[in-house]
Amino acid sequence: MSDGAQLMPAAVTTSCLGLEEGAWDRFRTHWETLCADRYASEQGTRRLRRYGWFSFTAATAQLEPLPQVSFVQPENSNPLYVGVDRTFEPLTEPFMADPVFRAVLRLLGRLATALDDPPVWNAKVHPFRVIASADAEGLPTPEGLHRDGVTLVSSLLVGRQNAAGGESSVLDQDGTPLLTTPLREPGDLLIGDDRRTLHSVSPVRPVDRSRPAYRDVLVVTFAPA
């Protein structure tokens, strides 16, 4: 990730995680239990999500869930929500126990340690579903181009249904494009060094305008504890 961003294709991600065929379809069922994001609604987009955070010990790859707290963006990051306490429904116990989720978190932990070497990380976990219709585009990033104020930022596609658009873009701090990808296949994984880059996602719209469109992703960030 010498330029600050990298796309891991689904076949590579699936192989690294040691997943069986059909694992992504099963994992995606957790997205059926997400809850409305009222803060996104205030910006005119329909988005579902949950939130939780974990400690990750680099030396042992040990994961420990941390007590649920409000989510607060650090300074010099998301311009819509800096300093705003946002409260989301917690991750479900079945989601946190899912072997796919645990494997993803450990893979991202290893990638984070390639960028920095704190003994313990905080991993913040956000499963998202962005919904679009004929009357309203879905806005994965209503804040536009931004940073998350962390070390590693990642976006894992879990599924798309009737969805066009939703292209993820990563730029350097001078605004030079580094990478753009629609994340088409379940398991496509975009990772970035958030200290050196900015990112955004284009609006989602339905292919068949008579049906809703969904874009399901798992966003995970790592920052030193």
DOVO-906035 format. One line per field, with one value per atom (N, C-alpha, C): residue number from 1; z, x, y negated; atom name; chain. Coordinates in steps of 0.001 Angstrom, whole numbers. Layout:
// residues N
nr = NUM;... $
zz = Z;... $
xx = X;... $
yy = Y;... $
atom = CA;... $
kette = A;... $
//
This chain:
// residues 225
nr = 1;1;1;2;2;2;3;3;3;4;4;4;5;5;5;6;6;6;7;7;7;8;8;8;9;9;9;10;10;10;11;11;11;12;12;12;13;13;13;14;14;14;15;15;15;16;16;16;17;17;17;18;18;18;19;19;19;20;20;20;21;21;21;22;22;22;23;23;23;24;24;24;25;25;25;26;26;26;27;27;27;28;28;28;29;29;29;30;30;30;31;31;31;32;32;32;33;33;33;34;34;34;35;35;35;36;36;36;37;37;37;38;38;38;39;39;39;40;40;40;41;41;41;42;42;42;43;43;43;44;44;44;45;45;45;46;46;46;47;47;47;48;48;48;49;49;49;50;50;50;51;51;51;52;52;52;53;53;53;54;54;54;55;55;55;56;56;56;57;57;57;58;58;58;59;59;59;60;60;60;61;61;61;62;62;62;63;63;63;64;64;64;65;65;65;66;66;66;67;67;67;68;68;68;69;69;69;70;70;70;71;71;71;72;72;72;73;73;73;74;74;74;75;75;75;76;76;76;77;77;77;78;78;78;79;79;79;80;80;80;81;81;81;82;82;82;83;83;83;84;84;84;85;85;85;86;86;86;87;87;87;88;88;88;89;89;89;90;90;90;91;91;91;92;92;92;93;93;93;94;94;94;95;95;95;96;96;96;97;97;97;98;98;98;99;99;99;100;100;100;101;101;101;102;102;102;103;103;103;104;104;104;105;105;105;106;106;106;107;107;107;108;108;108;109;109;109;110;110;110;111;111;111;112;112;112;113;113;113;114;114;114;115;115;115;116;116;116;117;117;117;118;118;118;119;119;119;120;120;120;121;121;121;122;122;122;123;123;123;124;124;124;125;125;125;126;126;126;127;127;127;128;128;128;129;129;129;130;130;130;131;131;131;132;132;132;133;133;133;134;134;134;135;135;135;136;136;136;137;137;137;138;138;138;139;139;139;140;140;140;141;141;141;142;142;142;143;143;143;144;144;144;145;145;145;146;146;146;147;147;147;148;148;148;149;149;149;150;150;150;151;151;151;152;152;152;153;153;153;154;154;154;155;155;155;156;156;156;157;157;157;158;158;158;159;159;159;160;160;160;161;161;161;162;162;162;163;163;163;164;164;164;165;165;165;166;166;166;167;167;167;168;168;168;169;169;169;170;170;170;171;171;171;172;172;172;173;173;173;174;174;174;175;175;175;176;176;176;177;177;177;178;178;178;179;179;179;180;180;180;181;181;181;182;182;182;183;183;183;184;184;184;185;185;185;186;186;186;187;187;187;188;188;188;189;189;189;190;190;190;191;191;191;192;192;192;193;193;193;194;194;194;195;195;195;196;196;196;197;197;197;198;198;198;199;199;199;200;200;200;201;201;201;202;202;202;203;203;203;204;204;204;205;205;205;206;206;206;207;207;207;208;208;208;209;209;209;210;210;210;211;211;211;212;212;212;213;213;213;214;214;214;215;215;215;216;216;216;217;217;217;218;218;218;219;219;219;220;220;220;221;221;221;222;222;222;223;223;223;224;224;224;225;225;225 $
zz = 0;0;0;-933;-945;-1263;-2035;-2379;-1449;-440;552;417;-664;-848;-1673;-1426;-2174;-2196;-3327;-3463;-3388;-2492;-2402;-3058;-4225;-4891;-4049;-4325;-3525;-3438;-4557;-4542;-3578;-3522;-2620;-1170;-909;450;944;106;486;789;-27;199;1496;1730;2952;4213;4108;5266;5421;4402;4460;4455;3679;3695;2696;3016;2125;1176;108;-843;-125;-378;253;1555;2037;3332;3287;2173;2097;2124;1449;1478;2893;3644;5024;5885;5701;6495;6240;5021;4677;5412;5911;6608;7826;8376;9521;9123;7845;7388;7400;7561;7660;9042;9993;11359;11713;10706;10981;11309;11901;12361;11652;11623;10920;11539;10667;11060;10960;12100;12079;11708;11949;11603;10080;9399;7939;7387;8053;7606;7615;8582;8653;7454;6810;5624;4333;4467;3302;2671;3416;2841;3782;3200;3977;4162;5405;5710;6989;6990;8161;8667;9979;10507;11940;12437;13852;14112;15368;15695;16926;16893;18064;17930;19037;18953;19813;19461;20037;20298;21236;21353;20600;19960;19218;19688;20298;20766;19643;19193;17997;18171;19315;19493;19465;19940;20061;19148;18460;17630;18451;19726;20603;20425;20298;20142;21390;21872;23030;22766;22868;22717;23858;23551;24543;24852;26037;26400;25377;25116;24120;24565;23671;23921;22671;22786;21610;20651;19378;18357;18100;18248;18067;17060;16021;15042;15643;15464;15973;15167;15703;14984;13669;12733;11426;10664;10785;10047;9375;9618;8982;9299;8304;8586;9108;8857;9324;10819;11351;12671;13678;13404;14364;15701;16765;18090;18424;17511;17731;18265;19423;19951;19183;18497;17782;18432;18729;19394;18409;18271;17363;18131;17567;18159;18103;19141;19165;18176;17901;17121;17855;17099;17729;18154;19118;19568;18444;17629;16518;15530;15261;14367;14955;16231;16837;16955;17042;17156;15805;14730;13407;13039;12617;12286;11120;10203;9109;9666;10550;11145;11919;12735;13523;12618;11526;10596;9892;9498;8851;9794;11046;11993;12226;12290;12500;11252;10066;8841;8814;9139;9138;10217;11335;12373;11877;11117;10561;9570;8769;7810;8532;9618;10370;10940;11418;12012;10984;9703;8660;8503;9044;8944;10197;11346;12619;13607;14747;15658;17110;17383;18787;19319;20603;21137;21105;21222;21235;20317;19545;18653;19152;18748;18826;17424;17295;16012;16119;15267;15271;14060;14307;13356;13004;11703;11223;10056;10281;9150;8646;7340;6719;5632;5511;4306;3830;2607;1974;1018;1103;327;-647;-1896;-2917;-3569;-4098;-4803;-6021;-6786;-7952;-7557;-6356;-5895;-5126;-4672;-3829;-3984;-4395;-4435;-3012;-2880;-1597;-1511;-374;-210;845;413;1387;2212;1600;2321;2111;2845;2676;3014;3771;4127;2992;1919;806;1121;468;635;2055;2726;4127;4580;5790;6513;7705;8290;9492;10747;10585;11741;12417;11623;12152;11403;11604;10861;9635;9836;8742;8608;7380;7098;6036;6190;5243;4930;3716;3291;2583;3145;2624;2049;754;180;617;1155;1570;567;-93;-1110;-1789;-3006;-3763;-4271;-4285;-4846;-5672;-6986;-7888;-7822;-7522;-7242;-8316;-8830;-9682;-8907;-9379;-8680;-7458;-6435;-5223;-5453;-6220;-6470;-5353;-4800;-3746;-4392;-3941;-4464;-3314;-3562;-2597;-3283;-2608;-3136;-2127;-2629;-1683;-1102;-189;514;-377;-1559;-2519;-3481;-3326;-4193;-5443;-5559;-6719;-6555;-7516;-7396;-7343;-6418;-6289;-6772;-6504;-6801;-6783;-7754;-7774;-8103;-7326;-7528;-7133;-7868;-7470;-6414;-6037;-5100;-5537;-6562;-7178;-6527;-6118;-5660;-4134;-3511;-2073;-1722;-826;-477;-1030;-2004;-2457;-1259;-1014;191;-191;148;-89;1236;1251;2459;2147;3137;2949;4218;4012;5116;5312;6326;6520;6894;7316;7668;6422;5275;4043;2943;3184;2102;2530;1541;1702;907;1305;580;528;-448;-584;-1415;-1445;-2239;-3002;-4289;-5114;-4784;-5157;-4840;-5452;-4772;-5242;-5852;-6948;-7584;-8050;-8193;-8609;-10106;-10481;-11894;-12416;-11702;-11992;-11080;-11652;-10843;-10133;-10447;-9769;-8460;-8194;-6973;-6222;-4890;-4134;-4437;-4182;-4350;-2989;-2737;-1488;-1805;-976;-1001;433;679;2023;2159;3108;3336;4830;5120;6480;6506;7222;7378;8735;8723;9952;9942;11050;11180;12345;12222;13298;13652;14940;15444;16731;17050;18297;19503;20443;21644;22556 $
xx = 849;0;883;1848;2837;2235;1132;518;-615;-898;-1909;-3230;-3443;-4707;-4478;-5309;-5187;-6523;-6821;-8013;-7599;-8232;-8044;-9257;-9091;-10246;-10883;-12154;-12921;-12248;-11697;-11076;-9895;-9138;-7984;-8451;-9423;-9957;-10511;-11313;-11929;-10870;-9819;-8728;-7985;-7679;-6959;-7751;-9065;-9914;-10217;-9902;-10181;-11662;-12445;-13892;-14349;-15481;-16100;-17060;-17409;-18373;-19695;-20270;-21534;-21396;-20165;-19981;-20471;-20239;-20659;-22179;-22883;-24350;-24868;-24277;-24709;-24382;-23173;-22764;-23679;-24149;-24980;-26320;-26751;-28051;-28051;-26883;-26829;-27291;-27184;-27586;-29104;-29837;-31296;-31742;-30820;-31176;-30615;-30162;-29653;-30805;-30457;-31451;-31252;-32307;-32254;-31217;-30485;-29507;-30196;-30651;-31417;-30546;-29242;-28348;-28209;-28157;-28130;-29459;-30559;-31866;-31923;-31260;-31225;-30505;-29640;-28930;-29625;-30800;-31601;-31307;-30709;-30443;-30935;-31322;-31816;-30686;-30275;-29154;-29458;-29119;-29250;-27857;-27730;-26398;-26509;-25404;-25152;-23711;-23298;-21940;-21424;-20141;-19476;-17976;-17257;-15809;-15121;-13857;-13091;-11665;-11022;-9577;-8938;-7812;-7070;-5622;-5168;-3793;-2922;-1966;-1201;-412;212;1110;382;-858;-1606;-2820;-3137;-4345;-5610;-5551;-6706;-7698;-8968;-10048;-10917;-11240;-12111;-13135;-14431;-15424;-15316;-15536;-15477;-16891;-17111;-18449;-18988;-20283;-20904;-20879;-20429;-20395;-20868;-21086;-21415;-20230;-20538;-19499;-19226;-17964;-17567;-16425;-16601;-15521;-14432;-13161;-12085;-11961;-11210;-10971;-10248;-10390;-9740;-10167;-11464;-11956;-13275;-14321;-15616;-16207;-16377;-16811;-18245;-19085;-20467;-20604;-19702;-19962;-18832;-17856;-16767;-17332;-17000;-17438;-18876;-19587;-20991;-21083;-21746;-21989;-23149;-22853;-23912;-24103;-25349;-25666;-26341;-25774;-26311;-26617;-27498;-27781;-26521;-26278;-25052;-25086;-23907;-23805;-24520;-25110;-25798;-24784;-25171;-24303;-24013;-25003;-24682;-23692;-23799;-22841;-21436;-21286;-19960;-19350;-20201;-19699;-19468;-19889;-19788;-18322;-17938;-16528;-16023;-16906;-16472;-16061;-16883;-16545;-15239;-15069;-13841;-12620;-12746;-11631;-11306;-12350;-12130;-11396;-11820;-11211;-9734;-9428;-8024;-7181;-7743;-7018;-6713;-7713;-7497;-6501;-6521;-5527;-4110;-3914;-2582;-2186;-3142;-2846;-2531;-3249;-2982;-1574;-1108;229;1327;975;1953;2123;1175;1232;1815;1615;2077;2207;2823;3097;2705;1529;1114;822;990;696;-788;-1643;-3088;-3764;-4734;-5517;-6957;-7641;-9096;-9654;-10501;-11157;-12620;-13064;-14455;-15162;-16338;-17013;-18383;-18622;-19858;-20423;-21371;-22098;-23141;-23127;-24006;-24859;-26074;-26883;-27382;-27020;-27531;-28638;-29761;-30947;-31256;-31500;-31867;-33185;-33896;-35150;-35222;-36289;-36471;-36586;-37068;-37290;-36117;-35203;-34123;-32871;-31770;-30494;-30048;-29279;-28661;-27300;-27009;-25748;-24892;-23939;-23082;-22237;-21837;-21037;-21653;-22729;-23357;-22416;-21339;-20369;-19398;-19424;-18505;-17106;-16125;-14742;-14275;-13694;-13347;-12307;-11818;-11008;-11823;-11366;-12012;-11195;-9980;-9157;-8564;-8233;-7697;-6412;-5920;-4745;-5173;-5914;-6403;-7907;-8359;-9794;-10056;-11153;-11448;-12932;-13233;-14619;-14725;-15506;-15683;-17083;-17181;-18504;-19048;-20267;-20936;-22014;-22619;-23613;-24158;-24639;-25364;-26648;-27703;-28968;-29576;-29672;-30302;-29626;-28326;-27646;-26626;-26739;-25715;-25076;-23920;-23211;-22508;-22380;-21704;-20231;-19560;-18133;-17317;-16393;-15504;-14275;-13922;-12753;-11825;-10537;-9512;-8582;-8290;-7421;-6323;-5200;-4177;-4567;-3780;-4156;-4142;-3526;-3547;-4714;-5521;-6678;-6414;-5247;-4928;-5564;-6381;-7019;-5984;-6189;-5318;-6000;-7311;-8010;-9510;-10210;-11675;-12184;-13143;-13667;-15134;-15949;-17350;-17570;-16525;-16700;-17902;-17704;-18810;-19099;-18059;-18228;-18161;-19036;-18915;-17511;-16863;-15480;-14493;-14891;-13998;-13698;-12420;-11997;-11098;-11517;-10725;-10114;-8799;-8116;-7324;-7217;-6486;-5774;-4673;-3964;-4626;-5477;-6308;-5490;-4271;-3420;-2949;-2969;-2418;-3446;-4688;-5663;-7004;-7838;-9235;-10076;-11350;-12179;-13629;-14348;-15775;-16391;-17729;-18452;-19554;-19676;-20684;-22082;-23134;-24502;-24851;-25759;-26307;-27676;-27978;-29290;-29751;-31042;-31530;-31355;-30984;-30944;-32367;-33197;-34625;-35328;-35848;-36394;-37690;-38240;-39459;-39161;-37868;-37490;-36419;-36334;-35277;-33912;-32879;-31492;-30815;-30010;-29253;-27766;-26963;-25506;-25081;-24624;-24260;-22752;-22192;-20757;-20467;-19263;-18744;-17552;-17681;-16601;-15960;-14639;-13883;-12664;-12432;-11241;-10393;-9077;-8132;-7354;-7248;-6450;-5757;-4591;-3932;-4826;-4827;-5648;-5103 $
yy = 1197;0;-1246;-1283;-2347;-3712;-3731;-5017;-5401;-4559;-4894;-4185;-3420;-2710;-1459;-447;793;1519;2146;2974;4437;5184;6626;7284;7910;8518;9612;9875;10826;12192;12677;14006;14052;12956;12896;12816;11951;11821;13150;13787;15058;16110;16136;17084;16778;15499;15102;15451;15372;15650;17135;17920;19346;19671;18906;19074;20138;20744;21714;21005;21696;21149;20886;19748;19386;18635;18463;17789;16351;15659;14258;14134;15069;15031;15201;16108;16313;15105;14538;13386;12199;12061;10907;10917;12062;12084;11170;10866;9935;8533;8197;6861;6701;7798;7714;7242;7144;6736;5360;4594;3251;2301;1160;180;-1153;-1939;-3223;-4156;-4852;-5866;-7225;-7742;-8997;-10189;-10081;-11186;-11299;-10157;-10185;-10706;-10359;-10842;-12355;-12967;-14427;-15035;-14246;-14706;-14268;-13663;-13330;-11992;-11066;-9748;-8665;-7529;-6403;-5402;-5234;-4357;-3587;-2316;-1468;-1123;-909;-592;-74;440;684;263;327;-119;625;937;1492;1281;1508;1355;2412;2663;3754;3290;3960;3826;4995;4714;5737;5683;6764;6852;7402;6608;6965;8254;8432;9577;10910;10925;12180;12259;11163;11072;11306;10963;11141;10001;10361;9393;9392;8195;8070;6969;7272;6206;5210;3942;2873;2380;1784;1317;322;421;-437;-1900;-2775;-4213;-4935;-6230;-7030;-7055;-7209;-7308;-8789;-9184;-10582;-10640;-11441;-11626;-12508;-12151;-13000;-14288;-15217;-16472;-16200;-17139;-17041;-15793;-15443;-14283;-14651;-13880;-14060;-15434;-16308;-17678;-17789;-16777;-16856;-16584;-15769;-15216;-15391;-16230;-16414;-16901;-16198;-16590;-16273;-15568;-15236;-13807;-13641;-12302;-11672;-10565;-9850;-8476;-8167;-6913;-5969;-4768;-3764;-2483;-1689;-385;480;1282;2083;3244;3777;4999;6134;7028;8158;9222;10027;11116;12108;12500;13409;12812;11517;10861;10934;10578;10547;11944;12955;14329;14988;14333;14950;15162;16363;16607;15766;15381;14504;13150;12596;11302;11373;12401;12516;12636;13396;13549;12234;11488;10189;9242;9201;8276;8617;9891;10280;9980;10179;9828;8336;7518;6069;5657;6365;6085;6311;7386;7639;6553;6102;5035;3723;3453;2228;2231;3387;3442;3244;3353;3033;1528;759;-699;-1347;-719;-1274;-117;-369;747;497;-73;-160;1245;1483;2817;3165;2139;2365;1356;1851;1001;916;-149;-208;6;1007;1287;891;-21;-473;129;685;1567;990;819;203;1016;1917;2495;1496;1234;239;875;433;653;-705;-1070;-2286;-1881;-2565;-2225;-3357;-2986;-3969;-3548;-4531;-4267;-5174;-5019;-5873;-7335;-7602;-8974;-9567;-8723;-9225;-8370;-9004;-8312;-7974;-6911;-6592;-7244;-7869;-8595;-7893;-7054;-6378;-7341;-8460;-9457;-10844;-11159;-12476;-13627;-13336;-14362;-14675;-13869;-14079;-13558;-14141;-13708;-14006;-12989;-13177;-12157;-12347;-11377;-10882;-9768;-9257;-9543;-10092;-10423;-9194;-8153;-6894;-6548;-5331;-4870;-4075;-2991;-2156;-2334;-2567;-2594;-1536;-808;266;300;782;952;2299;3205;4556;4685;4993;5197;6550;6520;7746;8132;7138;7450;6218;6424;5402;6031;5247;5713;4591;4811;3833;2469;2443;1175;823;-391;-989;-2132;-2593;-3662;-3110;-3941;-3508;-3230;-4071;-3898;-4533;-3759;-4257;-4887;-6081;-6787;-7151;-7010;-7410;-8396;-9505;-10551;-10826;-11351;-11781;-13133;-13639;-14864;-16097;-15987;-17091;-16989;-15930;-15753;-14948;-14349;-13518;-12137;-11692;-10381;-9255;-8328;-7160;-5894;-5774;-4530;-4794;-4217;-4254;-2859;-2378;-1028;-966;-220;-74;993;1771;2888;3727;4528;5257;6607;7330;8700;8780;9585;9795;10296;9577;9876;8885;8048;6972;6074;5817;5094;3925;2721;1518;1075;932;484;-775;-1652;-2896;-3330;-4021;-4673;-6025;-6120;-7307;-8536;-8339;-9471;-10210;-9538;-10098;-10301;-9910;-9910;-10496;-10749;-11139;-10146;-9973;-9019;-9488;-8971;-9240;-8120;-8084;-7091;-7820;-7533;-8193;-7669;-8411;-7980;-6625;-5939;-4667;-4933;-4252;-4389;-3004;-2799;-1480;-1251;-47;343;452;1200;1292;304;-759;-1844;-1455;-309;135;849;1097;1820;1036;1192;514;1116;336;778;783;1809;1908;2023;1376;1566;1842;3059;3501;3573;2847;2863;2966;3426;3412;2477;1368;404;635;839;1039;116;-553;-1403;-920;-1148;-837;-2099;-2369;-3479;-3034;-3584;-3200;-3441;-2507;-2635;-3733 $
atom = N;CA;C;N;CA;C;N;CA;C;N;CA;C;N;CA;C;N;CA;C;N;CA;C;N;CA;C;N;CA;C;N;CA;C;N;CA;C;N;CA;C;N;CA;C;N;CA;C;N;CA;C;N;CA;C;N;CA;C;N;CA;C;N;CA;C;N;CA;C;N;CA;C;N;CA;C;N;CA;C;N;CA;C;N;CA;C;N;CA;C;N;CA;C;N;CA;C;N;CA;C;N;CA;C;N;CA;C;N;CA;C;N;CA;C;N;CA;C;N;CA;C;N;CA;C;N;CA;C;N;CA;C;N;CA;C;N;CA;C;N;CA;C;N;CA;C;N;CA;C;N;CA;C;N;CA;C;N;CA;C;N;CA;C;N;CA;C;N;CA;C;N;CA;C;N;CA;C;N;CA;C;N;CA;C;N;CA;C;N;CA;C;N;CA;C;N;CA;C;N;CA;C;N;CA;C;N;CA;C;N;CA;C;N;CA;C;N;CA;C;N;CA;C;N;CA;C;N;CA;C;N;CA;C;N;CA;C;N;CA;C;N;CA;C;N;CA;C;N;CA;C;N;CA;C;N;CA;C;N;CA;C;N;CA;C;N;CA;C;N;CA;C;N;CA;C;N;CA;C;N;CA;C;N;CA;C;N;CA;C;N;CA;C;N;CA;C;N;CA;C;N;CA;C;N;CA;C;N;CA;C;N;CA;C;N;CA;C;N;CA;C;N;CA;C;N;CA;C;N;CA;C;N;CA;C;N;CA;C;N;CA;C;N;CA;C;N;CA;C;N;CA;C;N;CA;C;N;CA;C;N;CA;C;N;CA;C;N;CA;C;N;CA;C;N;CA;C;N;CA;C;N;CA;C;N;CA;C;N;CA;C;N;CA;C;N;CA;C;N;CA;C;N;CA;C;N;CA;C;N;CA;C;N;CA;C;N;CA;C;N;CA;C;N;CA;C;N;CA;C;N;CA;C;N;CA;C;N;CA;C;N;CA;C;N;CA;C;N;CA;C;N;CA;C;N;CA;C;N;CA;C;N;CA;C;N;CA;C;N;CA;C;N;CA;C;N;CA;C;N;CA;C;N;CA;C;N;CA;C;N;CA;C;N;CA;C;N;CA;C;N;CA;C;N;CA;C;N;CA;C;N;CA;C;N;CA;C;N;CA;C;N;CA;C;N;CA;C;N;CA;C;N;CA;C;N;CA;C;N;CA;C;N;CA;C;N;CA;C;N;CA;C;N;CA;C;N;CA;C;N;CA;C;N;CA;C;N;CA;C;N;CA;C;N;CA;C;N;CA;C;N;CA;C;N;CA;C;N;CA;C;N;CA;C;N;CA;C;N;CA;C;N;CA;C;N;CA;C;N;CA;C;N;CA;C;N;CA;C;N;CA;C;N;CA;C;N;CA;C;N;CA;C;N;CA;C;N;CA;C;N;CA;C;N;CA;C;N;CA;C;N;CA;C;N;CA;C;N;CA;C;N;CA;C;N;CA;C;N;CA;C;N;CA;C;N;CA;C;N;CA;C;N;CA;C;N;CA;C;N;CA;C;N;CA;C;N;CA;C;N;CA;C;N;CA;C;N;CA;C;N;CA;C;N;CA;C;N;CA;C;N;CA;C;N;CA;C;N;CA;C;N;CA;C;N;CA;C;N;CA;C;N;CA;C;N;CA;C;N;CA;C;N;CA;C;N;CA;C;N;CA;C;N;CA;C;N;CA;C;N;CA;C;N;CA;C;N;CA;C;N;CA;C;N;CA;C $
kette = A;A;A;A;A;A;A;A;A;A;A;A;A;A;A;A;A;A;A;A;A;A;A;A;A;A;A;A;A;A;A;A;A;A;A;A;A;A;A;A;A;A;A;A;A;A;A;A;A;A;A;A;A;A;A;A;A;A;A;A;A;A;A;A;A;A;A;A;A;A;A;A;A;A;A;A;A;A;A;A;A;A;A;A;A;A;A;A;A;A;A;A;A;A;A;A;A;A;A;A;A;A;A;A;A;A;A;A;A;A;A;A;A;A;A;A;A;A;A;A;A;A;A;A;A;A;A;A;A;A;A;A;A;A;A;A;A;A;A;A;A;A;A;A;A;A;A;A;A;A;A;A;A;A;A;A;A;A;A;A;A;A;A;A;A;A;A;A;A;A;A;A;A;A;A;A;A;A;A;A;A;A;A;A;A;A;A;A;A;A;A;A;A;A;A;A;A;A;A;A;A;A;A;A;A;A;A;A;A;A;A;A;A;A;A;A;A;A;A;A;A;A;A;A;A;A;A;A;A;A;A;A;A;A;A;A;A;A;A;A;A;A;A;A;A;A;A;A;A;A;A;A;A;A;A;A;A;A;A;A;A;A;A;A;A;A;A;A;A;A;A;A;A;A;A;A;A;A;A;A;A;A;A;A;A;A;A;A;A;A;A;A;A;A;A;A;A;A;A;A;A;A;A;A;A;A;A;A;A;A;A;A;A;A;A;A;A;A;A;A;A;A;A;A;A;A;A;A;A;A;A;A;A;A;A;A;A;A;A;A;A;A;A;A;A;A;A;A;A;A;A;A;A;A;A;A;A;A;A;A;A;A;A;A;A;A;A;A;A;A;A;A;A;A;A;A;A;A;A;A;A;A;A;A;A;A;A;A;A;A;A;A;A;A;A;A;A;A;A;A;A;A;A;A;A;A;A;A;A;A;A;A;A;A;A;A;A;A;A;A;A;A;A;A;A;A;A;A;A;A;A;A;A;A;A;A;A;A;A;A;A;A;A;A;A;A;A;A;A;A;A;A;A;A;A;A;A;A;A;A;A;A;A;A;A;A;A;A;A;A;A;A;A;A;A;A;A;A;A;A;A;A;A;A;A;A;A;A;A;A;A;A;A;A;A;A;A;A;A;A;A;A;A;A;A;A;A;A;A;A;A;A;A;A;A;A;A;A;A;A;A;A;A;A;A;A;A;A;A;A;A;A;A;A;A;A;A;A;A;A;A;A;A;A;A;A;A;A;A;A;A;A;A;A;A;A;A;A;A;A;A;A;A;A;A;A;A;A;A;A;A;A;A;A;A;A;A;A;A;A;A;A;A;A;A;A;A;A;A;A;A;A;A;A;A;A;A;A;A;A;A;A;A;A;A;A;A;A;A;A;A;A;A;A;A;A;A;A;A;A;A;A;A;A;A;A;A;A;A;A;A;A;A;A;A;A;A;A;A;A;A;A;A;A;A;A;A;A;A;A;A;A;A;A;A;A;A;A;A;A;A;A;A;A;A;A;A;A;A;A;A;A;A;A;A $
//
